[in-house]
Amino acid sequence: MPWLLITLVSILGGVLLLWWFVRAEPRAVLRAFRGIGIVLAVVFLLAMVVTGRFHFLFAALAFLIPWLIRFRRMRTAFKSARGPQQGQASEVRTRFVIMRLNHDTGEMDGMVQEGTHAGRQLSDLSLEEAIAVYREALAADEQSAQVLQAYLDRMHDTSWRDRMGGAAGGASDPGSAPGSAGPMSYGEALDILGLSSNPSEQDIKFAHRQLMQKFHPDRGGSDYLAARINEAKEVLLGDR
């Protein structure tokens, strides 16, 4: 009877582990395997030292290294099969607005940081109020103006320009220099590409490609947004 109970518990545990492995995010699976591996390695090393069989460690390493290589390949294939994570969003900060870019839908929304409507969400503003924020940014901060112009083009179509009375150009005209916001930090690059810490090269390139497909100037984005997205990719890949 005890052996039957142990067998049933083992089967149930295996099924639950398999169910979790299939449904879990790749990062969670990787963290779990990493933690288990560290614990097993420590126990194994202690056992070798206590029993005086430390020389067997070299034989064990010769056996384990090929399996570790296979596991790395399996992890890469698993991540590719799962595809991109859903619900990812990027964050671009300028003087007048903190803009969030939805990777899946291409929608934009942001929090106004300065001016008459400071503290309000862009999506809560009327078109006239959003244009007022843009006018303020246009007179004071080129980068904010470019991001807000991209927002208005995407979320209100280009008819909003008629209400500007021909004043929708200026700092954010196509082809104008995007300006410089100073050196980009690693954390800011993660925010812009919508990635968590320690992303893989594959994650970085995929997020960059996905964002450029939606926020390129030719697709309703802006020169400033495209420049920041490109810079974020360079910062993260340069830190490899």
KOLZA-762492 format. One record per residue (C-alpha): residue number from 1; residue in three letters; y negated, z, x negated. Coordinates in pm, 1 decimal, padded with zeros to 6 digits. Layout:
<sites>
+-------+--------+----------+----------+----------+
! kelum ! fidren !       py !       pz !       px !
+-------+--------+----------+----------+----------+
!   NUM !    ALA !        Y !        Z !        X !
...
+-------+--------+----------+----------+----------+
</sites>
This chain:
<sites>
+-------+--------+----------+----------+----------+
! kelum ! fidren !       py !       pz !       px !
+-------+--------+----------+----------+----------+
!     1 !    MET !  00000.0 !  00000.0 !  00000.0 !
!     2 !    PRO ! -00258.4 !  00081.4 ! -00272.7 !
!     3 !    TRP ! -00192.0 ! -00256.0 ! -00436.3 !
!     4 !    LEU ! -00233.0 ! -00432.5 ! -00101.6 !
!     5 !    LEU ! -00565.7 ! -00257.7 ! -00045.4 !
!     6 !    ILE ! -00682.6 ! -00345.3 ! -00397.2 !
!     7 !    THR ! -00583.7 ! -00707.8 ! -00342.5 !
!     8 !    LEU ! -00771.3 ! -00728.8 ! -00010.8 !
!     9 !    VAL ! -01080.6 ! -00567.3 ! -00157.8 !
!    10 !    SER ! -01066.7 ! -00807.4 ! -00454.1 !
!    11 !    ILE ! -01037.3 ! -01109.5 ! -00225.0 !
!    12 !    LEU ! -01324.3 ! -00988.2 ! -00007.7 !
!    13 !    GLY ! -01537.8 ! -00920.5 ! -00314.7 !
!    14 !    GLY ! -01461.5 ! -01266.9 ! -00450.2 !
!    15 !    VAL ! -01556.3 ! -01431.5 ! -00120.0 !
!    16 !    LEU ! -01884.9 ! -01237.6 ! -00103.5 !
!    17 !    LEU ! -01962.4 ! -01324.5 ! -00464.7 !
!    18 !    LEU ! -01894.0 ! -01693.2 ! -00399.3 !
!    19 !    TRP ! -02110.9 ! -01684.9 ! -00084.4 !
!    20 !    TRP ! -02396.2 ! -01527.3 ! -00279.9 !
!    21 !    PHE ! -02356.6 ! -01775.8 ! -00566.5 !
!    22 !    VAL ! -02382.9 ! -02073.7 ! -00328.8 !
!    23 !    ARG ! -02688.2 ! -01941.2 ! -00141.3 !
!    24 !    ALA ! -02877.8 ! -01771.0 ! -00422.8 !
!    25 !    GLU ! -03165.7 ! -01928.2 ! -00609.8 !
!    26 !    PRO ! -03069.0 ! -02062.8 ! -00954.9 !
!    27 !    ARG ! -03297.5 ! -01808.3 ! -01122.9 !
!    28 !    ALA ! -03125.3 ! -01519.1 ! -00946.1 !
!    29 !    VAL ! -02782.7 ! -01650.6 ! -01048.2 !
!    30 !    LEU ! -02899.5 ! -01688.7 ! -01405.3 !
!    31 !    ARG ! -03039.8 ! -01335.2 ! -01413.4 !
!    32 !    ALA ! -02715.4 ! -01195.0 ! -01272.5 !
!    33 !    PHE ! -02497.9 ! -01375.0 ! -01526.6 !
!    34 !    ARG ! -02735.3 ! -01275.7 ! -01804.1 !
!    35 !    GLY ! -02717.0 ! -00908.1 ! -01704.4 !
!    36 !    ILE ! -02338.1 ! -00913.6 ! -01672.9 !
!    37 !    GLY ! -02310.5 ! -01090.8 ! -02007.9 !
!    38 !    ILE ! -02525.8 ! -00833.7 ! -02183.6 !
!    39 !    VAL ! -02324.2 ! -00542.4 ! -02039.7 !
!    40 !    LEU ! -01990.5 ! -00702.5 ! -02134.3 !
!    41 !    ALA ! -02118.0 ! -00784.4 ! -02483.4 !
!    42 !    VAL ! -02229.5 ! -00425.6 ! -02544.2 !
!    43 !    VAL ! -01898.5 ! -00283.9 ! -02417.2 !
!    44 !    PHE ! -01704.0 ! -00528.9 ! -02628.8 !
!    45 !    LEU ! -01899.4 ! -00451.0 ! -02946.7 !
!    46 !    LEU ! -01859.2 ! -00077.2 ! -02894.4 !
!    47 !    ALA ! -01486.0 ! -00121.0 ! -02844.3 !
!    48 !    MET ! -01457.8 ! -00324.4 ! -03164.5 !
!    49 !    VAL ! -01645.8 ! -00061.7 ! -03364.5 !
!    50 !    VAL ! -01452.7 !  00234.2 ! -03219.9 !
!    51 !    THR ! -01111.8 !  00072.6 ! -03273.7 !
!    52 !    GLY ! -01194.9 ! -00066.2 ! -03617.2 !
!    53 !    ARG ! -01131.5 ! -00423.1 ! -03507.9 !
!    54 !    PHE ! -01479.1 ! -00556.4 ! -03568.8 !
!    55 !    HIS ! -01335.0 ! -00855.1 ! -03758.1 !
!    56 !    PHE ! -01185.0 ! -00978.0 ! -03429.8 !
!    57 !    LEU ! -01543.0 ! -01041.8 ! -03313.5 !
!    58 !    PHE ! -01557.8 ! -01361.8 ! -03515.5 !
!    59 !    ALA ! -01244.7 ! -01491.0 ! -03348.2 !
!    60 !    ALA ! -01386.9 ! -01400.5 ! -03008.3 !
!    61 !    LEU ! -01711.8 ! -01584.4 ! -03085.2 !
!    62 !    ALA ! -01520.2 ! -01895.8 ! -03181.2 !
!    63 !    PHE ! -01354.5 ! -01878.5 ! -02838.6 !
!    64 !    LEU ! -01667.4 ! -01796.7 ! -02638.1 !
!    65 !    ILE ! -01917.6 ! -02043.5 ! -02784.1 !
!    66 !    PRO ! -01759.4 ! -02353.5 ! -02619.9 !
!    67 !    TRP ! -01756.3 ! -02169.3 ! -02285.7 !
!    68 !    LEU ! -02121.8 ! -02072.2 ! -02324.9 !
!    69 !    ILE ! -02208.5 ! -02436.6 ! -02386.1 !
!    70 !    ARG ! -02014.9 ! -02537.3 ! -02073.9 !
!    71 !    PHE ! -02190.2 ! -02270.6 ! -01870.4 !
!    72 !    ARG ! -02530.5 ! -02400.9 ! -01982.7 !
!    73 !    ARG ! -02434.7 ! -02752.0 ! -01873.6 !
!    74 !    MET ! -02304.9 ! -02621.6 ! -01539.5 !
!    75 !    ARG ! -02629.7 ! -02430.1 ! -01483.0 !
!    76 !    THR ! -02838.0 ! -02742.8 ! -01545.6 !
!    77 !    ALA ! -02620.0 ! -02946.8 ! -01310.0 !
!    78 !    PHE ! -02637.0 ! -02673.5 ! -01045.4 !
!    79 !    LYS ! -03016.9 ! -02662.0 ! -01059.0 !
!    80 !    SER ! -03036.7 ! -03039.4 ! -01030.5 !
!    81 !    ALA ! -02802.1 ! -03039.5 ! -00731.0 !
!    82 !    ARG ! -03004.6 ! -02771.6 ! -00553.7 !
!    83 !    GLY ! -03320.0 ! -02980.6 ! -00591.9 !
!    84 !    PRO ! -03676.2 ! -02842.7 ! -00589.0 !
!    85 !    GLN ! -03756.6 ! -02511.7 ! -00424.8 !
!    86 !    GLN ! -03924.4 ! -02537.8 ! -00087.5 !
!    87 !    GLY ! -04254.9 ! -02375.0 ! -00003.0 !
!    88 !    GLN ! -04406.0 ! -02398.8 ! -00350.5 !
!    89 !    ALA ! -04783.8 ! -02393.3 ! -00376.2 !
!    90 !    SER ! -05033.0 ! -02431.5 ! -00657.9 !
!    91 !    GLU ! -05358.6 ! -02248.2 ! -00705.1 !
!    92 !    VAL ! -05674.3 ! -02393.9 ! -00861.9 !
!    93 !    ARG ! -05967.8 ! -02157.5 ! -00917.9 !
!    94 !    THR ! -06327.8 ! -02273.6 ! -00944.0 !
!    95 !    ARG ! -06659.0 ! -02096.8 ! -00907.4 !
!    96 !    PHE ! -06696.2 ! -02163.7 ! -00533.7 !
!    97 !    VAL ! -06336.3 ! -02178.1 ! -00409.8 !
!    98 !    ILE ! -05977.2 ! -02074.2 ! -00478.1 !
!    99 !    MET ! -05781.7 ! -02376.3 ! -00356.6 !
!   100 !    ARG ! -05410.9 ! -02372.6 ! -00270.0 !
!   101 !    LEU ! -05213.2 ! -02696.7 ! -00279.7 !
!   102 !    ASN ! -04888.9 ! -02716.6 ! -00080.0 !
!   103 !    HIS ! -04627.4 ! -02912.1 ! -00278.4 !
!   104 !    ASP ! -04420.3 ! -03006.4 !  00026.2 !
!   105 !    THR ! -04686.2 ! -03121.3 !  00271.6 !
!   106 !    GLY ! -04977.5 ! -03205.4 !  00044.0 !
!   107 !    GLU ! -05206.4 ! -02989.0 !  00257.1 !
!   108 !    MET ! -05493.3 ! -02797.7 !  00100.1 !
!   109 !    ASP ! -05666.2 ! -02474.8 !  00196.4 !
!   110 !    GLY ! -05877.6 ! -02226.9 !  00009.7 !
!   111 !    MET ! -06089.1 ! -01914.7 !  00005.8 !
!   112 !    VAL ! -06462.9 ! -01959.0 ! -00039.1 !
!   113 !    GLN ! -06581.6 ! -01744.9 ! -00329.8 !
!   114 !    GLU ! -06956.4 ! -01801.2 ! -00332.5 !
!   115 !    GLY ! -07239.0 ! -01911.4 ! -00107.6 !
!   116 !    THR ! -07318.9 ! -01873.7 !  00261.1 !
!   117 !    HIS ! -06954.2 ! -01868.6 !  00374.1 !
!   118 !    ALA ! -06810.0 ! -01654.2 !  00092.9 !
!   119 !    GLY ! -06495.4 ! -01467.5 !  00196.5 !
!   120 !    ARG ! -06385.2 ! -01721.1 !  00459.0 !
!   121 !    GLN ! -06090.3 ! -01961.1 !  00460.4 !
!   122 !    LEU ! -06180.8 ! -02328.0 !  00454.3 !
!   123 !    SER ! -05938.3 ! -02392.4 !  00739.4 !
!   124 !    ASP ! -06135.6 ! -02147.3 !  00956.4 !
!   125 !    LEU ! -06461.7 ! -02335.2 !  00900.8 !
!   126 !    SER ! -06590.8 ! -02612.0 !  01121.6 !
!   127 !    LEU ! -06646.5 ! -02947.9 !  00955.7 !
!   128 !    GLU ! -07020.3 ! -02880.9 !  00943.1 !
!   129 !    GLU ! -06962.0 ! -02544.7 !  00774.1 !
!   130 !    ALA ! -06719.0 ! -02696.8 !  00522.6 !
!   131 !    ILE ! -06975.3 ! -02964.9 !  00441.1 !
!   132 !    ALA ! -07235.5 ! -02689.0 !  00391.8 !
!   133 !    VAL ! -07005.5 ! -02524.2 !  00133.0 !
!   134 !    TYR ! -06966.5 ! -02861.7 ! -00036.6 !
!   135 !    ARG ! -07346.1 ! -02912.4 ! -00045.6 !
!   136 !    GLU ! -07391.2 ! -02574.5 ! -00213.3 !
!   137 !    ALA ! -07121.1 ! -02651.4 ! -00469.4 !
!   138 !    LEU ! -07257.7 ! -03000.4 ! -00530.2 !
!   139 !    ALA ! -07590.1 ! -02849.5 ! -00636.4 !
!   140 !    ALA ! -07442.5 ! -02578.6 ! -00857.8 !
!   141 !    ASP ! -07089.5 ! -02647.9 ! -00987.5 !
!   142 !    GLU ! -06933.3 ! -02988.5 ! -01052.2 !
!   143 !    GLN ! -06574.7 ! -02861.9 ! -01062.6 !
!   144 !    SER ! -06604.7 ! -02685.4 ! -00727.4 !
!   145 !    ALA ! -06764.8 ! -02996.3 ! -00577.6 !
!   146 !    GLN ! -06476.2 ! -03216.9 ! -00690.4 !
!   147 !    VAL ! -06214.1 ! -02982.7 ! -00548.1 !
!   148 !    LEU ! -06402.4 ! -02948.3 ! -00218.8 !
!   149 !    GLN ! -06448.8 ! -03324.3 ! -00193.6 !
!   150 !    ALA ! -06071.9 ! -03367.4 ! -00233.5 !
!   151 !    TYR ! -06020.2 ! -03108.4 !  00041.2 !
!   152 !    LEU ! -06260.0 ! -03282.0 !  00281.3 !
!   153 !    ASP ! -06109.2 ! -03625.6 !  00212.5 !
!   154 !    ARG ! -05755.7 ! -03499.7 !  00272.4 !
!   155 !    MET ! -05808.4 ! -03263.5 !  00563.6 !
!   156 !    HIS ! -06095.8 ! -03434.6 !  00750.9 !
!   157 !    ASP ! -06057.5 ! -03801.7 !  00640.5 !
!   158 !    THR ! -06348.1 ! -03987.4 !  00485.5 !
!   159 !    SER ! -06562.0 ! -03989.3 !  00802.2 !
!   160 !    TRP ! -06716.5 ! -03660.5 !  00684.3 !
!   161 !    ARG ! -06914.7 ! -03863.1 !  00430.6 !
!   162 !    ASP ! -07119.7 ! -04020.2 !  00709.4 !
!   163 !    ARG ! -07247.3 ! -03673.3 !  00800.8 !
!   164 !    MET ! -07361.5 ! -03621.1 !  00443.1 !
!   165 !    GLY ! -07622.4 ! -03892.5 !  00484.8 !
!   166 !    GLY ! -07512.6 ! -04074.5 !  00169.6 !
!   167 !    ALA ! -07517.2 ! -03757.7 ! -00043.8 !
!   168 !    ALA ! -07142.8 ! -03728.3 ! -00094.5 !
!   169 !    GLY ! -07149.0 ! -03867.7 ! -00443.6 !
!   170 !    GLY ! -07316.8 ! -03700.7 ! -00733.6 !
!   171 !    ALA ! -07101.3 ! -03495.4 ! -00964.1 !
!   172 !    SER ! -06779.9 ! -03590.0 ! -00788.8 !
!   173 !    ASP ! -06810.2 ! -03967.5 ! -00789.7 !
!   174 !    PRO ! -06485.2 ! -04142.0 ! -00889.2 !
!   175 !    GLY ! -06476.2 ! -04192.2 ! -01260.3 !
!   176 !    SER ! -06711.0 ! -03909.9 ! -01345.9 !
!   177 !    ALA ! -06601.0 ! -03665.2 ! -01611.1 !
!   178 !    PRO ! -06408.0 ! -03373.5 ! -01467.1 !
!   179 !    GLY ! -06587.0 ! -03123.1 ! -01682.8 !
!   180 !    SER ! -06436.0 ! -02839.1 ! -01878.0 !
!   181 !    ALA ! -06344.6 ! -02495.0 ! -01753.2 !
!   182 !    GLY ! -06257.6 ! -02367.4 ! -02101.1 !
!   183 !    PRO ! -05910.9 ! -02328.9 ! -02254.5 !
!   184 !    MET ! -05640.6 ! -02287.2 ! -01990.6 !
!   185 !    SER ! -05423.6 ! -01976.7 ! -02017.6 !
!   186 !    TYR ! -05046.3 ! -01979.3 ! -01977.4 !
!   187 !    GLY ! -05073.1 ! -01781.0 ! -01652.7 !
!   188 !    GLU ! -05333.1 ! -02018.3 ! -01510.4 !
!   189 !    ALA ! -05110.1 ! -02315.3 ! -01595.8 !
!   190 !    LEU ! -04823.8 ! -02149.9 ! -01405.2 !
!   191 !    ASP ! -05050.9 ! -02098.7 ! -01102.5 !
!   192 !    ILE ! -05168.6 ! -02459.7 ! -01104.4 !
!   193 !    LEU ! -04814.9 ! -02600.4 ! -01113.1 !
!   194 !    GLY ! -04687.5 ! -02332.5 ! -00873.9 !
!   195 !    LEU ! -04421.4 ! -02203.3 ! -01113.8 !
!   196 !    SER ! -04288.4 ! -01858.4 ! -01192.4 !
!   197 !    SER ! -04260.1 ! -01719.7 ! -01544.4 !
!   198 !    ASN ! -04042.2 ! -01891.7 ! -01806.1 !
!   199 !    PRO ! -03995.4 ! -02225.8 ! -01625.0 !
!   200 !    SER ! -03762.4 ! -02483.2 ! -01776.4 !
!   201 !    GLU ! -03891.5 ! -02813.7 ! -01909.8 !
!   202 !    GLN ! -03727.7 ! -02980.3 ! -01608.7 !
!   203 !    ASP ! -03915.7 ! -02748.5 ! -01367.9 !
!   204 !    ILE ! -04247.9 ! -02821.1 ! -01538.9 !
!   205 !    LYS ! -04206.4 ! -03197.6 ! -01533.0 !
!   206 !    PHE ! -04086.7 ! -03200.6 ! -01172.6 !
!   207 !    ALA ! -04377.0 ! -02984.7 ! -01048.5 !
!   208 !    HIS ! -04625.7 ! -03200.9 ! -01239.1 !
!   209 !    ARG ! -04481.5 ! -03522.9 ! -01097.4 !
!   210 !    GLN ! -04472.3 ! -03381.9 ! -00744.4 !
!   211 !    LEU ! -04835.4 ! -03270.9 ! -00760.1 !
!   212 !    MET ! -04962.4 ! -03594.5 ! -00912.1 !
!   213 !    GLN ! -04789.5 ! -03791.8 ! -00636.5 !
!   214 !    LYS ! -04995.6 ! -03602.1 ! -00378.6 !
!   215 !    PHE ! -05319.1 ! -03509.8 ! -00555.8 !
!   216 !    HIS ! -05392.4 ! -03807.4 ! -00780.2 !
!   217 !    PRO ! -05745.6 ! -03946.1 ! -00724.5 !
!   218 !    ASP ! -05593.8 ! -04264.4 ! -00580.9 !
!   219 !    ARG ! -05409.4 ! -04054.2 ! -00320.6 !
!   220 !    GLY ! -05694.9 ! -03839.1 ! -00199.0 !
!   221 !    GLY ! -05714.6 ! -03599.7 ! -00491.5 !
!   222 !    SER ! -05990.5 ! -03583.4 ! -00749.8 !
!   223 !    ASP ! -06046.3 ! -03641.1 ! -01119.7 !
!   224 !    TYR ! -06084.9 ! -03266.3 ! -01169.9 !
!   225 !    LEU ! -05759.7 ! -03179.5 ! -00991.3 !
!   226 !    ALA ! -05568.4 ! -03447.0 ! -01183.8 !
!   227 !    ALA ! -05713.9 ! -03325.7 ! -01513.2 !
!   228 !    ARG ! -05618.9 ! -02963.6 ! -01443.1 !
!   229 !    ILE ! -05265.8 ! -03058.7 ! -01335.5 !
!   230 !    ASN ! -05219.6 ! -03263.0 ! -01653.9 !
!   231 !    GLU ! -05362.8 ! -02983.5 ! -01868.7 !
!   232 !    ALA ! -05128.5 ! -02728.7 ! -01706.7 !
!   233 !    LYS ! -04829.1 ! -02945.0 ! -01797.1 !
!   234 !    GLU ! -04947.5 ! -02976.7 ! -02157.6 !
!   235 !    VAL ! -05004.9 ! -02600.8 ! -02189.8 !
!   236 !    LEU ! -04658.7 ! -02511.1 ! -02057.6 !
!   237 !    LEU ! -04470.8 ! -02777.0 ! -02254.5 !
!   238 !    GLY ! -04668.7 ! -02691.7 ! -02566.5 !
!   239 !    ASP ! -04545.8 ! -02333.0 ! -02537.3 !
!   240 !    ARG ! -04179.6 ! -02439.1 ! -02548.5 !
+-------+--------+----------+----------+----------+
</sites>
